[in-house]
Amino acid sequence: MNRSNILWLVIGMLAVTTVLLGYQFYQSQQRQGVEISIGEGGVSIQER
C-alpha cells in the first residue's frame, strides 16, 4: 500500500465512524412514550 491509499483508508474509516456515532446519538435523542395524532381518519395512538 502506498501513502495515498492509507490516507483514503483513514478518511473512509473516519467517515464511517462519524456516521455511526451520529446515528447512535440521533437514536438516543428520540423520545420514548406515546404519540397521539388527530387527523381525518380519527384518533391515532402509537407507542414509541
Backbone as a chain_set.jsonl record, in Angstrom:
{"seq": "MNRSNILWLVIGMLAVTTVLLGYQFYQSQQRQGVEISIGEGGVSIQER", "coords": {"N": [[0.845, -1.189, 0.0], [0.511, 2.179, -0.803], [1.241, 5.544, 0.324], [-0.889, 7.261, -0.34], [-3.089, 5.535, -0.588], [-3.363, 4.65, 2.051], [-4.044, 7.038, 3.308], [-6.607, 7.542, 2.166], [-7.93, 5.329, 3.176], [-7.904, 5.857, 5.937], [-9.417, 8.23, 5.961], [-11.862, 7.229, 5.039], [-12.49, 5.446, 7.12], [-12.807, 7.268, 9.226], [-15.023, 8.689, 8.277], [-17.04, 6.706, 8.249], [-17.125, 6.093, 10.984], [-17.99, 8.563, 12.006], [-20.565, 8.754, 10.889], [-21.818, 6.513, 12.067], [-21.655, 7.168, 14.818], [-23.165, 9.516, 14.801], [-25.683, 8.514, 14.061], [-26.205, 6.861, 16.251], [-26.328, 8.789, 18.292], [-28.555, 10.247, 17.387], [-30.581, 8.301, 17.639], [-30.584, 7.993, 20.408], [-31.643, 10.392, 21.205], [-34.278, 10.363, 20.516], [-37.604, 10.58, 21.58], [-39.186, 8.608, 24.055], [-42.267, 6.96, 24.569], [-45.685, 7.776, 24.193], [-47.419, 8.565, 21.237], [-49.849, 10.725, 20.105], [-52.114, 11.315, 17.575], [-54.322, 13.38, 15.739], [-56.387, 13.243, 13.052], [-57.815, 13.228, 9.716], [-58.639, 10.607, 9.569], [-59.369, 10.007, 12.109], [-58.57, 9.4, 15.56], [-55.292, 8.555, 16.385], [-53.151, 6.439, 18.117], [-49.934, 5.774, 19.043], [-47.334, 3.75, 20.307], [-44.083, 4.603, 21.283]], "CA": [[0.0, 0.0, 0.0], [1.281, 3.418, -0.777], [0.786, 6.549, 1.289], [-2.186, 7.792, -0.765], [-4.133, 4.56, -0.245], [-3.531, 4.661, 3.502], [-4.771, 8.267, 3.618], [-8.008, 7.342, 1.813], [-8.46, 4.354, 4.117], [-8.135, 6.574, 7.198], [-10.545, 9.15, 5.742], [-13.06, 6.395, 4.967], [-12.797, 4.953, 8.46], [-13.328, 8.404, 9.995], [-16.363, 8.999, 7.783], [-17.948, 5.667, 8.742], [-17.251, 6.282, 12.425], [-18.812, 9.755, 12.221], [-21.957, 8.421, 10.555], [-22.33, 5.6, 13.087], [-21.844, 7.905, 16.071], [-24.292, 10.423, 14.587], [-26.909, 7.722, 14.101], [-26.398, 6.439, 17.639], [-26.769, 9.972, 19.025], [-29.916, 10.537, 16.935], [-31.471, 7.318, 18.25], [-30.677, 8.235, 21.844], [-32.39, 11.623, 21.424], [-35.692, 10.157, 20.209], [-38.437, 10.468, 22.772], [-39.895, 7.356, 24.306], [-43.571, 7.199, 25.149], [-46.88, 7.596, 23.377], [-47.691, 9.657, 20.299], [-51.274, 10.802, 19.795], [-52.357, 12.149, 16.404], [-55.721, 13.543, 15.357], [-56.429, 13.583, 11.642], [-59.057, 12.939, 9.014], [-59.019, 9.232, 9.845], [-59.734, 9.852, 13.511], [-57.508, 9.498, 16.54], [-54.285, 7.502, 16.269], [-52.255, 6.371, 19.269], [-48.8, 4.881, 18.772], [-46.311, 3.674, 21.346], [-42.745, 4.814, 20.727]], "C": [[0.885, 1.245, 0.0], [0.599, 4.429, 0.149], [-0.605, 7.105, 0.941], [-3.316, 6.835, -0.398], [-4.4, 4.536, 1.248], [-4.322, 5.897, 3.925], [-6.257, 8.104, 3.315], [-8.675, 6.332, 2.751], [-8.787, 5.018, 5.454], [-9.321, 7.515, 7.066], [-11.859, 8.367, 5.699], [-13.476, 5.885, 6.334], [-13.359, 6.065, 9.336], [-14.749, 8.76, 9.573], [-17.379, 7.987, 8.306], [-18.176, 5.824, 10.24], [-18.148, 7.476, 12.744], [-20.28, 9.469, 11.959], [-22.559, 7.517, 11.634], [-22.577, 6.307, 14.415], [-23.008, 8.89, 15.959], [-25.62, 9.701, 14.659], [-27.224, 7.283, 15.531], [-26.893, 7.608, 18.49], [-28.211, 10.32, 18.672], [-30.909, 9.582, 17.598], [-31.637, 7.578, 19.743], [-31.5, 9.483, 22.156], [-33.88, 11.473, 21.131], [-36.465, 9.963, 21.501], [-39.071, 9.089, 22.839], [-41.242, 7.711, 24.911], [-44.685, 6.926, 24.168], [-47.057, 8.821, 22.494], [-49.166, 9.607, 19.935], [-51.454, 11.784, 18.647], [-53.847, 12.2, 16.125], [-55.738, 14.013, 13.916], [-57.774, 13.245, 11.042], [-59.551, 11.524, 9.31], [-59.407, 8.984, 11.293], [-58.516, 10.023, 14.403], [-56.579, 8.304, 16.382], [-53.35, 7.578, 17.46], [-51.177, 5.347, 18.963], [-47.819, 4.929, 19.921], [-44.951, 3.805, 20.697], [-41.729, 4.131, 21.574]], "O": [[1.878, 1.326, 0.724], [-0.483, 4.179, 0.68], [-1.403, 7.386, 1.836], [-4.378, 7.268, 0.05], [-5.551, 4.415, 1.668], [-5.177, 5.811, 4.805], [-7.091, 8.492, 4.134], [-9.854, 6.472, 3.079], [-9.842, 4.759, 6.033], [-10.15, 7.591, 7.973], [-12.859, 8.806, 6.268], [-14.659, 5.885, 6.674], [-14.289, 5.832, 10.108], [-15.584, 9.095, 10.413], [-18.46, 8.368, 8.756], [-19.306, 5.698, 10.711], [-18.974, 7.406, 13.653], [-21.144, 9.896, 12.724], [-23.691, 7.738, 12.065], [-23.596, 6.072, 15.064], [-23.755, 9.078, 16.92], [-26.577, 10.206, 15.245], [-28.375, 7.332, 15.964], [-27.783, 7.432, 19.321], [-29.003, 10.652, 19.554], [-31.963, 10.012, 18.066], [-32.729, 7.398, 20.283], [-32.007, 9.616, 23.27], [-34.665, 12.361, 21.461], [-36.017, 9.257, 22.404], [-39.436, 8.493, 21.825], [-41.344, 8.663, 25.685], [-44.635, 5.962, 23.405], [-46.873, 9.957, 22.931], [-49.672, 8.57, 19.507], [-51.013, 12.931, 18.72], [-54.55, 11.198, 16.255], [-55.173, 15.057, 13.589], [-58.748, 13.007, 11.756], [-60.757, 11.275, 9.301], [-59.739, 7.856, 11.659], [-57.555, 10.704, 14.044], [-57.037, 7.169, 16.26], [-52.82, 8.642, 17.78], [-51.473, 4.191, 18.661], [-47.506, 5.997, 20.446], [-44.691, 3.182, 19.667], [-40.536, 4.188, 21.275]]}, "num_chains": 1, "name": "protein.A"}
